[in-house]
């Protein structure tokens, strides 16, 4: 374990007041003697289990289950995924399941390529986030290029019609 994890718990305990600090003292003393110091994740899980109502945890699990990227950028979607995923660990017993759940929530612009990449046996969550970001950027660039060339064609056609219109006014062909 990293020494900083022990320090993180110690620093967090200084910020606790009243009931929270009393709980922390009881939790710390209830741990068996001689075992290694608690990890940050153990402390955070115990704290959330004690102070977050079951209804709130259930609501967050539902939020996670229905999470979609929508208009969020990839970083915002990733952060929301991470924040809510701790309430639905049972939905992702393996790295494959975590990657699949992440892909399910992606925007239509990215989902097809990401779903195919998810089949790769060495794909993990971090790689998938980076892959999805790259695909989205590539697709957006492609769409902008197509839109730009489409506008150029439209402007060219519009210019031709104006030329024809002017010559028609002058009695031209």
N, C-alpha and C positions, 0 to 999 in steps of 0.2 A: 504494500500500500504506500502511496505517496505521503510524505510528511505533510504536504499542503492540505490533504483531506482532513487530517486531524485538526489542523489549524483552522480550516473552514468551519468545522463544527464548533470549535472553541469560540471563534469570532461570532458565529451566528448566535451562540448561547448568550453572549454579552448583550445582544440586541433584544433578547426576549425579556418580557416584563410580566409581572403579575402571574396569572394562571399559566401562561405559556412557560414561564421560567420554572414554576413549581412542577409542571409536567416534565420538563427537561430534566430536572434533578431526579425525579422519581424514575424516569426512563433510564438515566445514566446509572443510578444505583441498582436498578433491577437487572442490569446486564451481569452475566456470570463473571466471576473474578478469574483472572488469568487468560481470558480470551483477548484477541487483538482489539485495538481501539475500533470503534464503529467507523464504517465508511460513510461518506457523505450521502450516498444513495440510501443507505439504511436509515440514517437520521431523517432525511427528507420523506421517505416512505412512511416511517413511524409517525412523523409530525402530521402529514396529510391524513393518514388513517385516523388519527385521533381528533383532529380539528375540522376536517372537511366532512360535512354531513353526507350520508349515503345517497340522498336524493341528488345532491350536487354532483357527486361522482358519477351517478347513473346518467344524469343529463349530459355531462361532458363525454361519456362513452357514446351516447347517441350522437352528439355533435361530431365526434370522431368518425363514427360509422357513416355519416352522411356528408362528411367533408369533401368539398370539390374545390378545384383551383379557381374556377370562375374568372373574375377580372383581376385576381391577385397575380403579382409577378411570381416567378419561381421561388425566390427567396422567401416571400411572405407566405406562400403555400407551404413550403418546407418548414418554416418556423411554427406555423399553426399545426401542421402535422405532428411535429415533435412535441409541442405543448400538450396537445390532446391525446397523443398516443399512450401516455402513461396511465390513462384511465381505461384503456382498452387493450392491455397487454395480452389478455386471453385471445384476442383476435389475431395475434401475430406470434405464434409459438416458434416460428423459424424466420431466418433472414429472407427466405423465399416469400413467405407470407407477408412480411413487412414490405418488400419490394412490390408485390402484387397489389397490396392495398394502396400504396403510394401511387402506382400507375392508374388504378381505378379512378382516382380523383383528379387526374390531370385534364387539362383543357383538350378539346377535340383537335386542336392544332398539333398536339404532341403525342396523343395517346397511342396511335397506331404504331409508330416507330418505337415508342417506349415499351409497348406490350411485346413486341418482337424481341427487343433487347433483353427484356426480363427473362426470356427463356434461356439466356446464356447462363451456364452453370456457375460461373464465378462472379455473377452480378450481385453486388451488395447494395445496401441503401445509399451510401455515399456516392458510389459510382452512378447509381440511377439518377440521383439529383443532378449531378454534373451532366450526365447524358441528356436528360430531359431539358435542361437549360440550354445546352448546345443545339439541340434539335429545334427548340422554340425559336432561338435566335436565327438559325438557318432558315426556318420556314417564314419568319417575319421578313427577313431580308429578301427572300424569293418573292413573297407577296408584294413587297414594296417595289421590287424591280419590275414585276409584271404590271403593277398599277402605273408605274412611271412610263413604261413602253406603251401601255394602253392609252394614257393621256397624250403621249406624243403622237400616236396614230390619230386620235380624235382631233387634236389641234391641227394636224396636217390636213385631215379631211375637211375640217371647218374652214381652214384657210383656203382650200381649193374652192369651196362653195362660195366664199366671199368673192374670190377672184372672178368666178363665173358670174356671180351676181352683178359685179361692177361692170363687166364687159357687156352684160345683157342690157344694163341701163344705157350704155354708150352706143348701143345698136350693134355691138359685136356679135360674134357667133354664139 
